[in-house]
Amino acid sequence: IRKQYSLAELSMVGITFKDTRREALQFADSEGANWQLGFDSKGTVAKDYGVRAAPQTFLIDKSGVIIRRWYGRPSSDELRLAVEDLVIGT
């Protein structure tokens, strides 16, 4: 999905808060992550977004409004369709 859009159209950020940096980087590498990674070592971002269990996926528009939230991992098709609706619909 990241490769289908320019950075002006779609930015992706992965944030880890329960894993060590090493574990998170290993997981990102195993998943072929091609987006920016952040490390929430104190859990501040997780708390601000109400995350109590991982993984969670948020789709946020350019204004910072949460459009969609998935508990667990969304299917590739579900995520692709939601991103298309957001990017093409704006």
TAVENDA-V675759 format. One record per run of one state. SS is the DSSP state (helix for helix, strand for strand, loop for the rest). FROM is the first residue (numbers start at 0). TO is the last residue. If there is no record, write none. Layout:
BEGIN
ss: {SS:SS}
from: {FROM:FROM}
to: {TO:TO}
END
This chain:
BEGIN
ss: {loop:helix:loop:strand:loop:helix:loop:strand:loop:helix:loop:strand:loop:strand:loop:helix:loop}
from: {0:1:4:12:16:20:31:35:39:43:48:55:60:65:71:75:89}
to: {0:3:11:15:19:30:34:38:42:47:54:59:64:70:74:88:89}
END
